[in-house]
Amino acid sequence: MSLKAIAHCARRGGREFLVVPAASLEEWAQSQNLTPRQAMKAALAAGVFPECYERNFPCLSAAQQLRLFQAQVLVAGLGGLGGALAVFLARTGVGRFLLADGDAFAPSNLNRQLLADAGTLGQNKAQVTARHLQDLNPAIEAEAFTDFLQARNLKELLPRVDLVVDGLDTMAARRVVATAAWEQAVPLVHGAVTGRFGQVATLMPEDAGGLERLLNVLDTEPEAAREVLAPTVALVASLQAMEAVRVLLGQPPAYRGALAHFDGDTGRLEIIPLA
């Protein structure tokens, strides 16, 4: 039986599309001796939306959904920004993750880190995130890397990915990751938060002088500031996730050569060119 035979037609935004219910897709996968990942890839390749992604239409086409599903993203740091980024990207449809963090959840993370709770305290953040993503969707490939990122291990990890998203919390770590991504021609979406303020910028490999401009921004960040509010984290992670989707789909990045700066005191988002 074909996938289209078990799918039904839906309509949204004046457009029709095909959807296959989760139970039907699972039964079809078993009949074809396919893994959940293979079945989901086959559905998207046939232009059929698995039920878990159908609310993404018409913002995303089946072809775009397939492109996200086949993409691999390195999430650098799995605290406030990184944890939220991983979840947002997985729910949007990114299908493969390298999740890197050598830290464990602590009580001080509970105010803002999405995956920190009473049951995960003391556990490695990358491992917790990997389990969460696979519970969210068994078709997702999520590999936990439980060391802190350094120039040495980045040389091994970066050739495997299409994009890096920066969820780190120190200038030194951000500089190492940004420099390595630039040297290996991997796009990077930077994000940072402090208190009620946040920022996002995108580094594309082909941008002449892009690394120097981003490093100049990092040098101005207040390293000692440790206060962070959950709404600020969620907003900046959302901006980063939207930018990551644009980059993965080959669309023009919104924050390329620019800094998106959010001021939580005024509620204003300002786009500042990086000269």
ChimeraX commands (.cxc) that place a marker at each C-alpha (Angstrom):
marker #1 position 0.00,0.00,0.00 radius 0.5
marker #1 position 1.33,3.44,-0.91 radius 0.5
marker #1 position 1.70,6.32,1.52 radius 0.5
marker #1 position -0.74,8.43,-0.43 radius 0.5
marker #1 position -3.35,5.68,-0.10 radius 0.5
marker #1 position -3.29,5.97,3.70 radius 0.5
marker #1 position -3.08,9.79,3.73 radius 0.5
marker #1 position -6.03,12.16,3.75 radius 0.5
marker #1 position -6.43,15.53,2.12 radius 0.5
marker #1 position -6.54,18.63,4.32 radius 0.5
marker #1 position -6.95,22.29,3.48 radius 0.5
marker #1 position -5.42,25.34,5.11 radius 0.5
marker #1 position -4.83,28.86,3.88 radius 0.5
marker #1 position -6.72,28.09,0.69 radius 0.5
marker #1 position -4.31,25.27,-0.18 radius 0.5
marker #1 position -4.71,21.50,-0.08 radius 0.5
marker #1 position -2.09,19.12,1.30 radius 0.5
marker #1 position -1.77,15.47,2.29 radius 0.5
marker #1 position -1.48,14.29,5.90 radius 0.5
marker #1 position -0.80,10.79,7.22 radius 0.5
marker #1 position -1.93,10.07,10.82 radius 0.5
marker #1 position 0.79,8.98,13.23 radius 0.5
marker #1 position -0.76,5.56,13.86 radius 0.5
marker #1 position -1.18,4.90,10.14 radius 0.5
marker #1 position 2.42,5.89,9.41 radius 0.5
marker #1 position 3.65,3.58,12.17 radius 0.5
marker #1 position 1.63,0.66,10.81 radius 0.5
marker #1 position 2.86,1.34,7.29 radius 0.5
marker #1 position 6.48,1.48,8.50 radius 0.5
marker #1 position 6.10,-1.88,10.20 radius 0.5
marker #1 position 4.56,-3.42,7.07 radius 0.5
marker #1 position 7.51,-2.15,5.03 radius 0.5
marker #1 position 10.11,-3.09,7.65 radius 0.5
marker #1 position 11.19,0.55,7.99 radius 0.5
marker #1 position 12.44,2.50,10.99 radius 0.5
marker #1 position 10.43,5.54,12.14 radius 0.5
marker #1 position 13.06,7.78,10.56 radius 0.5
marker #1 position 12.96,5.97,7.22 radius 0.5
marker #1 position 9.16,6.11,7.20 radius 0.5
marker #1 position 9.04,9.82,7.97 radius 0.5
marker #1 position 11.62,10.57,5.27 radius 0.5
marker #1 position 9.62,8.51,2.76 radius 0.5
marker #1 position 6.41,10.36,3.63 radius 0.5
marker #1 position 7.96,13.79,3.17 radius 0.5
marker #1 position 9.67,12.71,-0.05 radius 0.5
marker #1 position 6.24,11.66,-1.35 radius 0.5
marker #1 position 4.81,15.08,-0.47 radius 0.5
marker #1 position 2.87,13.76,2.52 radius 0.5
marker #1 position 3.02,15.51,5.90 radius 0.5
marker #1 position 3.41,13.25,8.94 radius 0.5
marker #1 position 0.85,14.31,11.53 radius 0.5
marker #1 position 3.52,15.70,13.86 radius 0.5
marker #1 position 4.46,18.32,11.26 radius 0.5
marker #1 position 1.09,19.08,9.65 radius 0.5
marker #1 position 0.59,22.33,11.59 radius 0.5
marker #1 position 3.75,23.65,9.93 radius 0.5
marker #1 position 1.85,23.89,6.63 radius 0.5
marker #1 position 1.66,26.22,4.71 radius 0.5
marker #1 position 4.55,27.99,6.45 radius 0.5
marker #1 position 6.65,25.06,5.26 radius 0.5
marker #1 position 6.13,22.87,2.19 radius 0.5
marker #1 position 6.74,19.11,2.26 radius 0.5
marker #1 position 9.96,19.67,0.31 radius 0.5
marker #1 position 11.15,22.24,2.87 radius 0.5
marker #1 position 10.13,19.95,5.70 radius 0.5
marker #1 position 12.21,17.17,4.14 radius 0.5
marker #1 position 15.19,19.49,3.80 radius 0.5
marker #1 position 15.00,20.33,7.51 radius 0.5
marker #1 position 14.55,16.67,8.42 radius 0.5
marker #1 position 17.76,15.75,6.60 radius 0.5
marker #1 position 19.76,18.68,8.01 radius 0.5
marker #1 position 22.18,18.30,10.91 radius 0.5
marker #1 position 22.71,21.07,13.47 radius 0.5
marker #1 position 25.36,21.44,16.16 radius 0.5
marker #1 position 23.82,23.02,19.26 radius 0.5
marker #1 position 26.74,24.50,21.20 radius 0.5
marker #1 position 25.71,24.67,24.85 radius 0.5
marker #1 position 22.48,23.15,26.19 radius 0.5
marker #1 position 21.55,25.60,28.90 radius 0.5
marker #1 position 18.94,28.33,28.57 radius 0.5
marker #1 position 19.40,29.28,24.92 radius 0.5
marker #1 position 20.68,25.93,23.68 radius 0.5
marker #1 position 18.03,23.81,25.35 radius 0.5
marker #1 position 15.22,25.97,24.01 radius 0.5
marker #1 position 16.87,26.10,20.56 radius 0.5
marker #1 position 17.12,22.31,20.36 radius 0.5
marker #1 position 13.45,21.88,21.29 radius 0.5
marker #1 position 12.20,24.61,18.94 radius 0.5
marker #1 position 14.23,23.28,16.00 radius 0.5
marker #1 position 13.15,19.69,16.64 radius 0.5
marker #1 position 9.48,20.67,16.76 radius 0.5
marker #1 position 9.92,22.67,13.55 radius 0.5
marker #1 position 11.33,19.61,11.84 radius 0.5
marker #1 position 15.13,19.52,12.04 radius 0.5
marker #1 position 15.92,15.82,12.09 radius 0.5
marker #1 position 19.54,15.43,13.18 radius 0.5
marker #1 position 21.39,17.00,16.10 radius 0.5
marker #1 position 24.83,17.06,17.66 radius 0.5
marker #1 position 24.26,18.32,21.21 radius 0.5
marker #1 position 27.39,19.55,22.98 radius 0.5
marker #1 position 27.73,20.50,26.64 radius 0.5
marker #1 position 30.02,19.25,29.41 radius 0.5
marker #1 position 27.88,20.75,32.18 radius 0.5
marker #1 position 25.14,19.27,34.39 radius 0.5
marker #1 position 21.86,20.85,35.46 radius 0.5
marker #1 position 21.98,22.68,38.81 radius 0.5
marker #1 position 19.25,24.33,40.93 radius 0.5
marker #1 position 20.31,27.78,39.71 radius 0.5
marker #1 position 19.25,26.73,36.19 radius 0.5
marker #1 position 15.61,26.23,37.16 radius 0.5
marker #1 position 14.63,29.87,36.58 radius 0.5
marker #1 position 15.24,29.78,32.83 radius 0.5
marker #1 position 16.53,26.48,31.39 radius 0.5
marker #1 position 13.70,24.61,29.70 radius 0.5
marker #1 position 14.91,21.09,30.45 radius 0.5
marker #1 position 16.03,21.73,34.04 radius 0.5
marker #1 position 13.63,20.22,36.55 radius 0.5
marker #1 position 13.71,18.17,39.77 radius 0.5
marker #1 position 14.25,14.99,37.78 radius 0.5
marker #1 position 17.19,16.21,35.68 radius 0.5
marker #1 position 19.27,18.02,38.32 radius 0.5
marker #1 position 22.80,16.63,38.36 radius 0.5
marker #1 position 22.47,15.10,34.90 radius 0.5
marker #1 position 24.50,16.11,31.86 radius 0.5
marker #1 position 22.62,18.71,29.79 radius 0.5
marker #1 position 23.49,17.20,26.40 radius 0.5
marker #1 position 22.29,13.73,27.44 radius 0.5
marker #1 position 19.05,15.09,28.91 radius 0.5
marker #1 position 18.38,17.06,25.74 radius 0.5
marker #1 position 19.08,14.07,23.50 radius 0.5
marker #1 position 16.59,11.93,25.45 radius 0.5
marker #1 position 14.00,14.70,25.32 radius 0.5
marker #1 position 14.26,15.11,21.55 radius 0.5
marker #1 position 13.99,11.39,20.94 radius 0.5
marker #1 position 10.97,11.20,23.25 radius 0.5
marker #1 position 9.49,14.09,21.28 radius 0.5
marker #1 position 10.00,12.30,17.97 radius 0.5
marker #1 position 11.65,8.84,17.69 radius 0.5
marker #1 position 12.58,9.67,14.08 radius 0.5
marker #1 position 15.03,12.33,15.28 radius 0.5
marker #1 position 18.73,11.49,15.51 radius 0.5
marker #1 position 20.17,13.20,18.58 radius 0.5
marker #1 position 23.77,12.54,19.61 radius 0.5
marker #1 position 25.00,13.84,22.95 radius 0.5
marker #1 position 28.58,15.12,23.13 radius 0.5
marker #1 position 29.37,15.43,26.84 radius 0.5
marker #1 position 32.59,17.46,26.66 radius 0.5
marker #1 position 32.99,21.20,26.45 radius 0.5
marker #1 position 33.72,22.40,22.92 radius 0.5
marker #1 position 37.34,23.20,22.10 radius 0.5
marker #1 position 39.26,23.83,18.89 radius 0.5
marker #1 position 40.43,20.19,18.88 radius 0.5
marker #1 position 37.04,18.50,19.07 radius 0.5
marker #1 position 35.36,21.09,16.86 radius 0.5
marker #1 position 37.60,19.95,14.01 radius 0.5
marker #1 position 35.93,16.54,14.28 radius 0.5
marker #1 position 32.35,17.75,14.79 radius 0.5
marker #1 position 31.96,20.64,12.35 radius 0.5
marker #1 position 32.42,18.65,9.10 radius 0.5
marker #1 position 29.35,16.64,10.10 radius 0.5
marker #1 position 26.91,19.55,10.36 radius 0.5
marker #1 position 25.14,22.11,8.17 radius 0.5
marker #1 position 24.85,24.82,10.84 radius 0.5
marker #1 position 26.01,25.78,14.33 radius 0.5
marker #1 position 23.69,27.52,16.78 radius 0.5
marker #1 position 25.42,29.28,19.66 radius 0.5
marker #1 position 23.84,28.71,23.06 radius 0.5
marker #1 position 27.04,29.34,25.02 radius 0.5
marker #1 position 27.44,31.62,28.01 radius 0.5
marker #1 position 31.06,32.83,27.99 radius 0.5
marker #1 position 32.95,35.04,25.56 radius 0.5
marker #1 position 35.90,32.65,25.47 radius 0.5
marker #1 position 33.75,29.69,24.41 radius 0.5
marker #1 position 31.90,31.77,21.82 radius 0.5
marker #1 position 35.14,32.97,20.29 radius 0.5
marker #1 position 36.45,29.40,19.96 radius 0.5
marker #1 position 33.25,28.13,18.33 radius 0.5
marker #1 position 32.82,31.14,16.02 radius 0.5
marker #1 position 36.44,30.95,14.86 radius 0.5
marker #1 position 36.24,27.20,14.21 radius 0.5
marker #1 position 32.95,27.52,12.32 radius 0.5
marker #1 position 34.42,30.29,10.17 radius 0.5
marker #1 position 37.57,28.28,9.41 radius 0.5
marker #1 position 35.52,25.24,8.37 radius 0.5
marker #1 position 32.97,27.27,6.38 radius 0.5
marker #1 position 29.96,26.33,8.53 radius 0.5
marker #1 position 27.27,29.01,9.08 radius 0.5
marker #1 position 26.73,30.09,12.68 radius 0.5
marker #1 position 23.78,31.77,14.39 radius 0.5
marker #1 position 25.00,33.57,17.51 radius 0.5
marker #1 position 22.80,34.43,20.46 radius 0.5
marker #1 position 23.41,35.94,23.89 radius 0.5
marker #1 position 21.28,37.12,26.81 radius 0.5
marker #1 position 21.72,39.05,30.01 radius 0.5
marker #1 position 18.94,40.26,32.26 radius 0.5
marker #1 position 16.22,41.76,30.07 radius 0.5
marker #1 position 18.50,42.17,27.04 radius 0.5
marker #1 position 19.43,39.84,24.21 radius 0.5
marker #1 position 21.07,39.74,20.81 radius 0.5
marker #1 position 21.32,37.60,17.68 radius 0.5
marker #1 position 23.75,37.74,14.74 radius 0.5
marker #1 position 24.51,35.42,11.83 radius 0.5
marker #1 position 27.93,34.54,10.47 radius 0.5
marker #1 position 27.99,33.17,6.91 radius 0.5
marker #1 position 31.22,31.65,5.55 radius 0.5
marker #1 position 31.23,33.80,2.42 radius 0.5
marker #1 position 30.99,37.12,4.29 radius 0.5
marker #1 position 34.33,38.91,3.97 radius 0.5
marker #1 position 35.35,40.22,7.38 radius 0.5
marker #1 position 32.34,38.57,9.02 radius 0.5
marker #1 position 34.32,36.79,11.74 radius 0.5
marker #1 position 36.14,39.96,12.78 radius 0.5
marker #1 position 32.87,41.90,13.00 radius 0.5
marker #1 position 31.24,39.20,15.14 radius 0.5
marker #1 position 34.27,38.94,17.43 radius 0.5
marker #1 position 34.15,42.70,17.93 radius 0.5
marker #1 position 30.56,42.29,19.13 radius 0.5
marker #1 position 31.55,39.50,21.50 radius 0.5
marker #1 position 34.28,41.66,22.99 radius 0.5
marker #1 position 31.64,44.19,24.11 radius 0.5
marker #1 position 29.47,41.66,25.98 radius 0.5
marker #1 position 29.27,42.03,29.79 radius 0.5
marker #1 position 31.03,38.84,30.87 radius 0.5
marker #1 position 30.39,39.27,34.60 radius 0.5
marker #1 position 26.61,39.76,34.33 radius 0.5
marker #1 position 24.90,36.56,35.48 radius 0.5
marker #1 position 21.27,37.66,35.80 radius 0.5
marker #1 position 19.02,36.13,33.14 radius 0.5
marker #1 position 15.23,36.10,32.87 radius 0.5
marker #1 position 13.34,33.22,31.28 radius 0.5
marker #1 position 11.29,35.41,28.88 radius 0.5
marker #1 position 14.49,36.94,27.51 radius 0.5
marker #1 position 15.93,33.47,26.90 radius 0.5
marker #1 position 12.76,32.27,25.17 radius 0.5
marker #1 position 12.59,35.31,22.89 radius 0.5
marker #1 position 16.24,35.20,21.82 radius 0.5
marker #1 position 16.11,31.42,21.28 radius 0.5
marker #1 position 13.02,31.94,19.11 radius 0.5
marker #1 position 14.81,34.56,17.00 radius 0.5
marker #1 position 17.79,32.22,16.64 radius 0.5
marker #1 position 15.56,29.28,15.70 radius 0.5
marker #1 position 13.76,31.27,13.01 radius 0.5
marker #1 position 17.10,32.41,11.63 radius 0.5
marker #1 position 18.44,28.86,11.72 radius 0.5
marker #1 position 15.46,27.64,9.69 radius 0.5
marker #1 position 16.05,30.38,7.11 radius 0.5
marker #1 position 19.72,29.39,6.77 radius 0.5
marker #1 position 18.96,25.66,6.52 radius 0.5
marker #1 position 16.35,26.29,3.81 radius 0.5
marker #1 position 18.73,28.46,1.79 radius 0.5
marker #1 position 16.71,31.61,2.42 radius 0.5
marker #1 position 18.29,35.03,3.06 radius 0.5
marker #1 position 19.33,35.31,6.72 radius 0.5
marker #1 position 17.67,38.23,8.50 radius 0.5
marker #1 position 20.68,38.99,10.73 radius 0.5
marker #1 position 23.53,38.52,8.30 radius 0.5
marker #1 position 26.01,41.35,8.78 radius 0.5
marker #1 position 23.78,42.80,11.47 radius 0.5
marker #1 position 23.00,42.55,15.17 radius 0.5
marker #1 position 19.41,42.09,16.31 radius 0.5
marker #1 position 19.30,43.69,19.77 radius 0.5
marker #1 position 16.29,43.28,22.07 radius 0.5
marker #1 position 15.67,45.72,24.92 radius 0.5
marker #1 position 13.27,44.17,27.41 radius 0.5
marker #1 position 12.83,47.46,29.26 radius 0.5
marker #1 position 11.29,49.15,26.22 radius 0.5
marker #1 position 10.14,46.06,24.30 radius 0.5
marker #1 position 12.02,47.24,21.21 radius 0.5
marker #1 position 13.92,45.07,18.74 radius 0.5
marker #1 position 16.58,47.03,16.82 radius 0.5
marker #1 position 18.58,45.75,13.83 radius 0.5
marker #1 position 22.06,47.32,13.93 radius 0.5
marker #1 position 24.39,46.94,10.88 radius 0.5
marker #1 position 27.82,45.60,11.78 radius 0.5
marker #1 position 30.38,47.80,10.05 radius 0.5
marker link #1:1,2 radius 0.2
marker link #1:2,3 radius 0.2
marker link #1:3,4 radius 0.2
marker link #1:4,5 radius 0.2
marker link #1:5,6 radius 0.2
marker link #1:6,7 radius 0.2
marker link #1:7,8 radius 0.2
marker link #1:8,9 radius 0.2
marker link #1:9,10 radius 0.2
marker link #1:10,11 radius 0.2
marker link #1:11,12 radius 0.2
marker link #1:12,13 radius 0.2
marker link #1:13,14 radius 0.2
marker link #1:14,15 radius 0.2
marker link #1:15,16 radius 0.2
marker link #1:16,17 radius 0.2
marker link #1:17,18 radius 0.2
marker link #1:18,19 radius 0.2
marker link #1:19,20 radius 0.2
marker link #1:20,21 radius 0.2
marker link #1:21,22 radius 0.2
marker link #1:22,23 radius 0.2
marker link #1:23,24 radius 0.2
marker link #1:24,25 radius 0.2
marker link #1:25,26 radius 0.2
marker link #1:26,27 radius 0.2
marker link #1:27,28 radius 0.2
marker link #1:28,29 radius 0.2
marker link #1:29,30 radius 0.2
marker link #1:30,31 radius 0.2
marker link #1:31,32 radius 0.2
marker link #1:32,33 radius 0.2
marker link #1:33,34 radius 0.2
marker link #1:34,35 radius 0.2
marker link #1:35,36 radius 0.2
marker link #1:36,37 radius 0.2
marker link #1:37,38 radius 0.2
marker link #1:38,39 radius 0.2
marker link #1:39,40 radius 0.2
marker link #1:40,41 radius 0.2
marker link #1:41,42 radius 0.2
marker link #1:42,43 radius 0.2
marker link #1:43,44 radius 0.2
marker link #1:44,45 radius 0.2
marker link #1:45,46 radius 0.2
marker link #1:46,47 radius 0.2
marker link #1:47,48 radius 0.2
marker link #1:48,49 radius 0.2
marker link #1:49,50 radius 0.2
marker link #1:50,51 radius 0.2
marker link #1:51,52 radius 0.2
marker link #1:52,53 radius 0.2
marker link #1:53,54 radius 0.2
marker link #1:54,55 radius 0.2
marker link #1:55,56 radius 0.2
marker link #1:56,57 radius 0.2
marker link #1:57,58 radius 0.2
marker link #1:58,59 radius 0.2
marker link #1:59,60 radius 0.2
marker link #1:60,61 radius 0.2
marker link #1:61,62 radius 0.2
marker link #1:62,63 radius 0.2
marker link #1:63,64 radius 0.2
marker link #1:64,65 radius 0.2
marker link #1:65,66 radius 0.2
marker link #1:66,67 radius 0.2
marker link #1:67,68 radius 0.2
marker link #1:68,69 radius 0.2
marker link #1:69,70 radius 0.2
marker link #1:70,71 radius 0.2
marker link #1:71,72 radius 0.2
marker link #1:72,73 radius 0.2
marker link #1:73,74 radius 0.2
marker link #1:74,75 radius 0.2
marker link #1:75,76 radius 0.2
marker link #1:76,77 radius 0.2
marker link #1:77,78 radius 0.2
marker link #1:78,79 radius 0.2
marker link #1:79,80 radius 0.2
marker link #1:80,81 radius 0.2
marker link #1:81,82 radius 0.2
marker link #1:82,83 radius 0.2
marker link #1:83,84 radius 0.2
marker link #1:84,85 radius 0.2
marker link #1:85,86 radius 0.2
marker link #1:86,87 radius 0.2
marker link #1:87,88 radius 0.2
marker link #1:88,89 radius 0.2
marker link #1:89,90 radius 0.2
marker link #1:90,91 radius 0.2
marker link #1:91,92 radius 0.2
marker link #1:92,93 radius 0.2
marker link #1:93,94 radius 0.2
marker link #1:94,95 radius 0.2
marker link #1:95,96 radius 0.2
marker link #1:96,97 radius 0.2
marker link #1:97,98 radius 0.2
marker link #1:98,99 radius 0.2
marker link #1:99,100 radius 0.2
marker link #1:100,101 radius 0.2
marker link #1:101,102 radius 0.2
marker link #1:102,103 radius 0.2
marker link #1:103,104 radius 0.2
marker link #1:104,105 radius 0.2
marker link #1:105,106 radius 0.2
marker link #1:106,107 radius 0.2
marker link #1:107,108 radius 0.2
marker link #1:108,109 radius 0.2
marker link #1:109,110 radius 0.2
marker link #1:110,111 radius 0.2
marker link #1:111,112 radius 0.2
marker link #1:112,113 radius 0.2
marker link #1:113,114 radius 0.2
marker link #1:114,115 radius 0.2
marker link #1:115,116 radius 0.2
marker link #1:116,117 radius 0.2
marker link #1:117,118 radius 0.2
marker link #1:118,119 radius 0.2
marker link #1:119,120 radius 0.2
marker link #1:120,121 radius 0.2
marker link #1:121,122 radius 0.2
marker link #1:122,123 radius 0.2
marker link #1:123,124 radius 0.2
marker link #1:124,125 radius 0.2
marker link #1:125,126 radius 0.2
marker link #1:126,127 radius 0.2
marker link #1:127,128 radius 0.2
marker link #1:128,129 radius 0.2
marker link #1:129,130 radius 0.2
marker link #1:130,131 radius 0.2
marker link #1:131,132 radius 0.2
marker link #1:132,133 radius 0.2
marker link #1:133,134 radius 0.2
marker link #1:134,135 radius 0.2
marker link #1:135,136 radius 0.2
marker link #1:136,137 radius 0.2
marker link #1:137,138 radius 0.2
marker link #1:138,139 radius 0.2
marker link #1:139,140 radius 0.2
marker link #1:140,141 radius 0.2
marker link #1:141,142 radius 0.2
marker link #1:142,143 radius 0.2
marker link #1:143,144 radius 0.2
marker link #1:144,145 radius 0.2
marker link #1:145,146 radius 0.2
marker link #1:146,147 radius 0.2
marker link #1:147,148 radius 0.2
marker link #1:148,149 radius 0.2
marker link #1:149,150 radius 0.2
marker link #1:150,151 radius 0.2
marker link #1:151,152 radius 0.2
marker link #1:152,153 radius 0.2
marker link #1:153,154 radius 0.2
marker link #1:154,155 radius 0.2
marker link #1:155,156 radius 0.2
marker link #1:156,157 radius 0.2
marker link #1:157,158 radius 0.2
marker link #1:158,159 radius 0.2
marker link #1:159,160 radius 0.2
marker link #1:160,161 radius 0.2
marker link #1:161,162 radius 0.2
marker link #1:162,163 radius 0.2
marker link #1:163,164 radius 0.2
marker link #1:164,165 radius 0.2
marker link #1:165,166 radius 0.2
marker link #1:166,167 radius 0.2
marker link #1:167,168 radius 0.2
marker link #1:168,169 radius 0.2
marker link #1:169,170 radius 0.2
marker link #1:170,171 radius 0.2
marker link #1:171,172 radius 0.2
marker link #1:172,173 radius 0.2
marker link #1:173,174 radius 0.2
marker link #1:174,175 radius 0.2
marker link #1:175,176 radius 0.2
marker link #1:176,177 radius 0.2
marker link #1:177,178 radius 0.2
marker link #1:178,179 radius 0.2
marker link #1:179,180 radius 0.2
marker link #1:180,181 radius 0.2
marker link #1:181,182 radius 0.2
marker link #1:182,183 radius 0.2
marker link #1:183,184 radius 0.2
marker link #1:184,185 radius 0.2
marker link #1:185,186 radius 0.2
marker link #1:186,187 radius 0.2
marker link #1:187,188 radius 0.2
marker link #1:188,189 radius 0.2
marker link #1:189,190 radius 0.2
marker link #1:190,191 radius 0.2
marker link #1:191,192 radius 0.2
marker link #1:192,193 radius 0.2
marker link #1:193,194 radius 0.2
marker link #1:194,195 radius 0.2
marker link #1:195,196 radius 0.2
marker link #1:196,197 radius 0.2
marker link #1:197,198 radius 0.2
marker link #1:198,199 radius 0.2
marker link #1:199,200 radius 0.2
marker link #1:200,201 radius 0.2
marker link #1:201,202 radius 0.2
marker link #1:202,203 radius 0.2
marker link #1:203,204 radius 0.2
marker link #1:204,205 radius 0.2
marker link #1:205,206 radius 0.2
marker link #1:206,207 radius 0.2
marker link #1:207,208 radius 0.2
marker link #1:208,209 radius 0.2
marker link #1:209,210 radius 0.2
marker link #1:210,211 radius 0.2
marker link #1:211,212 radius 0.2
marker link #1:212,213 radius 0.2
marker link #1:213,214 radius 0.2
marker link #1:214,215 radius 0.2
marker link #1:215,216 radius 0.2
marker link #1:216,217 radius 0.2
marker link #1:217,218 radius 0.2
marker link #1:218,219 radius 0.2
marker link #1:219,220 radius 0.2
marker link #1:220,221 radius 0.2
marker link #1:221,222 radius 0.2
marker link #1:222,223 radius 0.2
marker link #1:223,224 radius 0.2
marker link #1:224,225 radius 0.2
marker link #1:225,226 radius 0.2
marker link #1:226,227 radius 0.2
marker link #1:227,228 radius 0.2
marker link #1:228,229 radius 0.2
marker link #1:229,230 radius 0.2
marker link #1:230,231 radius 0.2
marker link #1:231,232 radius 0.2
marker link #1:232,233 radius 0.2
marker link #1:233,234 radius 0.2
marker link #1:234,235 radius 0.2
marker link #1:235,236 radius 0.2
marker link #1:236,237 radius 0.2
marker link #1:237,238 radius 0.2
marker link #1:238,239 radius 0.2
marker link #1:239,240 radius 0.2
marker link #1:240,241 radius 0.2
marker link #1:241,242 radius 0.2
marker link #1:242,243 radius 0.2
marker link #1:243,244 radius 0.2
marker link #1:244,245 radius 0.2
marker link #1:245,246 radius 0.2
marker link #1:246,247 radius 0.2
marker link #1:247,248 radius 0.2
marker link #1:248,249 radius 0.2
marker link #1:249,250 radius 0.2
marker link #1:250,251 radius 0.2
marker link #1:251,252 radius 0.2
marker link #1:252,253 radius 0.2
marker link #1:253,254 radius 0.2
marker link #1:254,255 radius 0.2
marker link #1:255,256 radius 0.2
marker link #1:256,257 radius 0.2
marker link #1:257,258 radius 0.2
marker link #1:258,259 radius 0.2
marker link #1:259,260 radius 0.2
marker link #1:260,261 radius 0.2
marker link #1:261,262 radius 0.2
marker link #1:262,263 radius 0.2
marker link #1:263,264 radius 0.2
marker link #1:264,265 radius 0.2
marker link #1:265,266 radius 0.2
marker link #1:266,267 radius 0.2
marker link #1:267,268 radius 0.2
marker link #1:268,269 radius 0.2
marker link #1:269,270 radius 0.2
marker link #1:270,271 radius 0.2
marker link #1:271,272 radius 0.2
marker link #1:272,273 radius 0.2
marker link #1:273,274 radius 0.2
marker link #1:274,275 radius 0.2
view
